[in-house]
Amino acid sequence: MKVIKKIEEMRKYVRERKGSKLIGLVPTMGYLHEGHLSLIRKARKECDEVIVSVFVNPTQFGQGEDYHLYPRDLPRDVALSERENVDVIFAPSPKEMYPEGYSTFVQVEGRLSSVLEGASRPGHFKGVCTVLTKLFNIVDPDLSFFGEKDYQQALVVKKMVKDLNIPTQVVLLPTVREKDGLAMSSRNSYFNDKERRAATILYRSLKKAREWIEQGEKNSSQIISKMRNFIEKEPLARVDYIAVVDSESLEEVRKIKRGNIIALAVYIGKVRLIDNMRV
């Protein structure tokens, strides 16, 4: 397995293989966990070449967010990737991706990027779309693999890929969870034991919501209210948002139908987590 840190070296590697081999990209910010590994395994099954990008992207973090605290451990990521038979880790530096004078950004306009995470984290999706456009241009992957935990991000990326005629197929895989239901996230490493137990409130509230819906409650405002009350019984939890939305447009729905998405963001102490569930 190779570790490549320079854009031109990554491009040369791809040029030598493109056409004769199917190339898969798993874009990550590193500190790999079982969720990432599930994407890597799927890529390994589907593709001849598997490239994992490891880059904590500064442009998708807002002021006061956790860019400098975000966990980084490239040797660990290398060891985990080698175990999964990854061909290349592409691990550029911020200066390599955003040299001095850099001033070009990519933004998906409209509802998909302005609600939920877009409303809570202004500029976040501009940063995500910019770095992914750069990665797609550098790696030129036939297939790109993403997880459903970041459901809104996946919709935004699919829209960008379609609108900009980027020749990659976005492959979406289910959220991978801990045994107690907590969605896998690199940010879970921030928690102490008490916070870690409290963090299961997101998944437990989603399961409760599904129960209430199956029992006949179809009014989204009632479901949201009950979820909020359920979550607020956990002293360490503070709700950012809860929404029931259409799975394609992210329009809020009043009457819940099969296939709708319940999405939420909750602070556990100082750590902000997101999760979602299809009903």
C-alpha positions, 0 to 999 in steps of 0.5 A: 500500500502506498501513502501519497501526499502530493497531488501530482503524484496522486494524479500520475498514479491514477493516469497509469491505471485509469481505463484498464482498472475501476477506481474507487474513492472513499473520502474521509477525514481520517481517524477511521472507524468501523463505518469507514471500514464498511465503505472500504470493504464495499469499495474493495468488492466493487473496484480494482483500485481502492483509494482512501483520502485522509484529509481534515478539511479546514473549509468545512469547519466554522468559526469556533468548531472543532477543526484543531481538536478533530482527532488525527492519527495517520499511522493508525489509519494506515494500519487499518487501511493496510488490513483492508487491502487498500491500494493508496492512502491520499493524505495531502496537507492543507497547504497542498490542497489550499495553497496561498492565494486559494480563492475558488469554492463550490456551492450547491444552492437551494434547500438541500444545502440551506436547511438542517446542517446548512442552517446550523453550520453556515458554509459547511456544505460549501467546504464539503463540496469544494474539497470533494470537487478537488478530490474528484478532479485529482483521483477521477474515481469511477465510484465514490463511497459515502455513509448514510449517517451524513444523509444530507451531505450525500444528497448535496454531493449527488446533486453537485455530481449531477449538476457539474457532470462529474463522472463518478457514481455516488454509492451510499451505504447504511449507517454503522452503529455501536452495539448500543445503537450509537452511530459510529463517528470519529467525534465519539472519541471525545466522550468520557464514560458518562457522556458516551452513555448519554450519547445513545439518546439520539438512537433511542429517540429515533427508535421511539419515534418509529414506535410511535409512528407504527402505533399510528401517530402520523403528525410530524409536529407531535413526533418532534415534540415527543422526541424533544421531550424524550431527549431532554430527560437526559441532562447532558443532552441539548437539542439543536434540531429535529425534523421529519423530511422528504427523503429527496427534497428535504422538505419538511412534512406534516403527515408522515409517510413511509420513506420519510427521514427523521433527522436530528442534531444533539449536543452531548456536553460540548460535542455535537452529534447527528443521526437519522432514520428512515421511517 
